[in-house]
Amino acid sequence: MTQLEFSIEIKASKEKVWDILWEDESYRKWTASFIPGSYYTGELKEGNDVRFLSPGEHGLFAMVEKVIPFQSMHFIHFGLVLDGVSQHKTFEEGAIEYYDLYESDFGTELTVTIKTDEEYITYFNNSFPRALNAVKELAEA
């Protein structure tokens, strides 16, 4: 697994950025940078299972590892979802996706840390900067 980190400064409060990240309507907008029509199912509470899906019910299944409102949302990914069916533990242990918000002189710093397989590095290096720019645009509007 390879760890990647992406950060962006946003001229908005942590509360505003948090809402953009996790409210359904805005989540669908910024995650279109990965796959248009992306959405999640499940409650974003510690210990809960969630699914990150695209149209056709393909995507990932994960567990919410940690939630500190307006500060941190951490996920552990377990595997793929194909045609709406979770494929049992198809990822190596340690596949993570962490969203952390920090107050800054500028407003809010959003940092995303992921651990992923080598085959996805180029995809994430291209997609995450676009996604974070979309979060910034939505939060600063």
Residue pairs with C-beta under 8 A, 6 or more apart in sequence:
1 92
1 94
1 95
1 115
1 116
1 117
2 115
2 116
2 117
2 118
2 121
3 113
3 114
3 115
4 113
4 114
4 115
4 116
4 121
4 124
4 125
4 128
5 111
5 112
5 113
5 114
6 111
6 112
6 128
6 129
6 132
7 109
7 110
7 111
7 112
7 132
8 109
8 110
8 132
8 133
8 135
8 136
9 104
9 106
9 107
9 108
9 109
10 17
10 106
10 107
10 108
10 109
10 110
10 135
10 136
10 139
10 140
11 106
11 107
11 139
11 140
12 20
12 107
12 108
12 139
12 140
13 107
13 108
14 70
14 71
14 101
14 102
14 103
14 108
15 70
16 108
16 139
17 101
17 108
17 110
17 135
17 139
18 69
18 70
18 101
19 26
20 26
20 30
20 135
20 138
20 139
21 27
21 30
21 73
21 99
21 110
21 135
22 44
22 73
24 39
26 138
27 38
27 39
27 40
28 37
28 38
28 39
29 134
29 138
30 131
30 134
30 135
30 138
31 38
31 39
31 131
32 38
32 134
33 127
33 130
33 131
33 133
33 134
34 127
34 131
35 54
36 54
36 55
37 54
37 55
38 52
38 53
38 54
38 59
39 52
39 53
40 50
40 51
40 52
40 53
41 50
41 51
41 53
42 48
42 49
42 50
42 51
42 64
43 50
44 50
44 64
44 67
44 73
45 64
45 67
46 64
46 65
46 66
46 67
47 63
47 64
48 63
48 64
49 61
49 62
49 63
49 64
50 61
50 62
50 63
50 64
50 75
51 59
51 60
51 61
51 62
51 81
51 86
52 59
52 60
52 61
52 62
53 59
53 81
56 83
57 81
57 83
57 84
58 80
58 81
58 82
58 83
59 80
59 81
60 77
60 79
60 80
60 81
61 77
61 78
61 79
61 80
61 81
61 86
62 75
62 76
62 77
62 78
62 97
63 75
63 76
63 78
64 73
64 74
64 75
65 74
65 75
65 76
65 96
66 72
66 73
66 74
67 73
67 74
70 101
71 100
71 101
72 98
72 99
72 100
72 101
73 98
73 99
74 96
74 97
74 98
74 99
75 96
75 97
75 98
76 95
76 96
77 91
77 95
77 96
77 97
78 86
78 89
78 90
78 91
78 95
79 86
79 87
79 88
79 89
79 90
79 91
80 86
80 87
80 90
80 91
81 87
91 117
92 117
94 115
95 115
95 116
95 117
96 113
96 114
96 115
97 112
97 113
97 114
98 111
98 112
98 113
98 114
99 110
99 111
99 112
100 110
100 111
100 112
100 113
101 108
101 109
101 110
101 111
102 108
102 109
102 111
103 109
108 139
110 132
110 135
112 128
112 132
114 124
114 128
116 124
